[in-house]
Amino acid sequence: MRVLRQSGAPVDISVEVVREPRTRERGLMFRRDMDEDHGMIFVFPRPDHQVFWMHNTILPLDMIFIRADRTILGIVKNATPETDDPREVPGDSLYVLEVNGGFSDRHHLSAGDRVEFTDVPPASE
């Protein structure tokens, strides 16, 4: 996938696609590392207010909430590992992208940036 930033060059990210409820629930739990240009994208059946936690997640993560129109709604940065605190942004998301903590700042990603998918299937289940 690619993030088309409002200013600057696009950012390419190799993603693992997760769309089934059981795999969405597990997410990146128990993973010890992830390459800098990799992430996991959660595909939901319809836009909704998405809430995530870091239960059994060892890596600090940025959570990028993406609207149905494929623009970034908001970003939770550097979520503290192994906590059950809810992570969310106001509004409805159809996709949530998890990347290494600090990725959004390192690549200057922000709300309003546009996302292009290359190998991500449609949201409908």
The 8 nearest C-alpha neighbors of each residue, nearest first, counted from 0:
[[1, 116, 12, 117, 115, 11, 13, 14],
 [0, 2, 11, 115, 10, 114, 12, 3],
 [1, 3, 114, 10, 9, 113, 4, 115],
 [4, 2, 9, 113, 112, 114, 1, 5],
 [3, 5, 112, 6, 9, 2, 7, 108],
 [4, 6, 112, 3, 7, 111, 113, 109],
 [7, 5, 4, 8, 3, 9, 107, 112],
 [8, 6, 4, 9, 5, 3, 107, 10],
 [7, 9, 10, 4, 6, 3, 5, 2],
 [10, 8, 3, 2, 4, 1, 11, 7],
 [9, 11, 2, 1, 8, 12, 3, 106],
 [12, 10, 1, 0, 2, 9, 13, 36],
 [11, 13, 36, 0, 37, 1, 14, 10],
 [14, 12, 37, 36, 0, 38, 11, 15],
 [15, 13, 38, 39, 37, 16, 12, 40],
 [14, 16, 39, 40, 38, 17, 13, 37],
 [17, 15, 40, 39, 14, 41, 18, 119],
 [18, 16, 41, 23, 40, 42, 22, 19],
 [17, 19, 42, 41, 43, 23, 16, 20],
 [18, 20, 22, 21, 23, 17, 42, 43],
 [21, 19, 23, 22, 24, 18, 17, 43],
 [22, 20, 24, 23, 19, 25, 18, 26],
 [21, 23, 25, 24, 19, 20, 26, 17],
 [24, 22, 20, 26, 21, 25, 17, 19],
 [23, 25, 21, 22, 26, 20, 19, 28],
 [26, 24, 22, 23, 28, 27, 21, 20],
 [25, 27, 23, 28, 24, 22, 39, 17],
 [26, 28, 30, 56, 25, 29, 39, 58],
 [27, 29, 56, 55, 30, 26, 25, 57],
 [28, 30, 56, 55, 57, 31, 27, 58],
 [31, 29, 28, 27, 32, 57, 56, 58],
 [30, 32, 57, 29, 58, 33, 56, 28],
 [33, 31, 30, 34, 58, 57, 99, 35],
 [32, 34, 35, 37, 99, 31, 38, 30],
 [33, 35, 37, 36, 32, 38, 99, 98],
 [34, 36, 37, 33, 99, 102, 98, 38],
 [35, 37, 12, 34, 13, 38, 11, 98],
 [38, 36, 13, 34, 12, 35, 14, 33],
 [37, 39, 98, 14, 97, 13, 15, 40],
 [38, 40, 15, 14, 97, 96, 16, 41],
 [41, 39, 96, 16, 95, 17, 15, 14],
 [40, 42, 17, 95, 94, 18, 96, 16],
 [43, 41, 18, 94, 122, 17, 40, 93],
 [42, 44, 93, 45, 122, 94, 18, 41],
 [45, 43, 123, 122, 124, 42, 46, 93],
 [46, 44, 43, 93, 47, 122, 123, 92],
 [47, 45, 93, 92, 91, 67, 43, 44],
 [48, 46, 91, 92, 49, 45, 93, 90],
 [47, 49, 91, 90, 92, 50, 46, 89],
 [50, 48, 47, 92, 87, 51, 91, 88],
 [49, 51, 87, 86, 85, 48, 52, 88],
 [52, 50, 86, 85, 87, 49, 53, 84],
 [51, 53, 83, 85, 86, 84, 54, 82],
 [52, 54, 56, 82, 81, 80, 83, 55],
 [53, 55, 81, 82, 83, 56, 52, 28],
 [56, 54, 81, 28, 29, 57, 53, 80],
 [57, 55, 28, 53, 81, 54, 29, 80],
 [56, 58, 80, 29, 81, 55, 31, 30],
 [57, 59, 56, 80, 60, 31, 32, 30],
 [60, 58, 100, 80, 77, 78, 79, 99],
 [61, 59, 100, 99, 77, 78, 98, 58],
 [60, 62, 76, 100, 77, 98, 75, 97],
 [63, 61, 97, 75, 74, 96, 60, 64],
 [62, 64, 74, 96, 95, 73, 97, 65],
 [63, 65, 95, 73, 72, 92, 71, 74],
 [66, 64, 71, 94, 92, 72, 70, 69],
 [65, 67, 92, 69, 68, 93, 70, 72],
 [66, 68, 93, 69, 46, 92, 65, 94],
 [69, 67, 66, 70, 65, 113, 93, 114],
 [70, 68, 66, 114, 67, 65, 113, 71],
 [69, 71, 113, 111, 66, 112, 65, 68],
 [70, 72, 65, 110, 111, 112, 73, 64],
 [71, 73, 110, 65, 64, 66, 70, 111],
 [74, 72, 110, 64, 71, 88, 63, 75],
 [73, 75, 63, 62, 76, 64, 61, 110],
 [74, 76, 62, 61, 63, 78, 86, 77],
 [75, 77, 61, 78, 74, 100, 62, 101],
 [76, 78, 100, 60, 61, 59, 101, 79],
 [79, 77, 60, 59, 76, 61, 80, 75],
 [78, 80, 59, 77, 82, 81, 53, 60],
 [81, 79, 57, 59, 56, 53, 82, 58],
 [82, 80, 54, 55, 53, 56, 57, 79],
 [83, 81, 53, 54, 84, 80, 79, 52],
 [82, 84, 52, 54, 53, 85, 81, 51],
 [83, 85, 82, 52, 86, 53, 51, 54],
 [84, 86, 52, 51, 50, 83, 87, 53],
 [87, 85, 51, 50, 52, 84, 75, 88],
 [88, 86, 50, 49, 85, 51, 89, 75],
 [87, 89, 73, 90, 74, 86, 75, 64],
 [90, 88, 87, 91, 48, 73, 72, 49],
 [91, 89, 48, 88, 92, 72, 47, 49],
 [90, 92, 48, 47, 46, 66, 49, 93],
 [93, 91, 66, 46, 65, 47, 94, 64],
 [92, 94, 46, 67, 66, 43, 45, 65],
 [95, 93, 42, 65, 41, 92, 64, 43],
 [94, 96, 64, 41, 63, 40, 65, 62],
 [95, 97, 40, 63, 39, 62, 41, 64],
 [98, 96, 62, 39, 38, 61, 60, 40],
 [99, 97, 38, 61, 60, 100, 102, 96],
 [100, 98, 60, 102, 61, 101, 59, 35],
 [99, 101, 60, 77, 61, 59, 102, 98],
 [100, 102, 104, 103, 77, 105, 99, 61],
 [103, 101, 105, 104, 100, 99, 106, 98],
 [104, 102, 108, 106, 101, 105, 107, 61],
 [103, 105, 107, 101, 106, 102, 108, 76],
 [106, 104, 102, 103, 107, 101, 108, 100],
 [105, 107, 103, 104, 108, 102, 10, 101],
 [108, 106, 104, 103, 105, 109, 4, 102],
 [109, 107, 103, 106, 104, 4, 112, 110],
 [108, 110, 112, 111, 107, 71, 73, 74],
 [111, 109, 71, 73, 72, 112, 74, 108],
 [110, 112, 71, 70, 109, 113, 72, 5],
 [113, 111, 4, 71, 70, 5, 110, 109],
 [112, 114, 70, 3, 2, 69, 111, 71],
 [115, 113, 2, 69, 1, 70, 3, 116],
 [116, 114, 1, 0, 2, 117, 113, 69],
 [117, 115, 0, 119, 118, 1, 114, 120],
 [116, 118, 0, 119, 115, 1, 120, 13],
 [119, 117, 116, 120, 0, 14, 16, 13],
 [118, 120, 116, 117, 16, 121, 0, 14],
 [121, 119, 118, 122, 16, 116, 42, 117],
 [122, 120, 123, 119, 124, 42, 44, 116],
 [121, 123, 44, 42, 43, 124, 120, 45],
 [124, 122, 44, 121, 45, 43, 120, 42],
 [123, 44, 122, 121, 43, 18, 19, 45]]
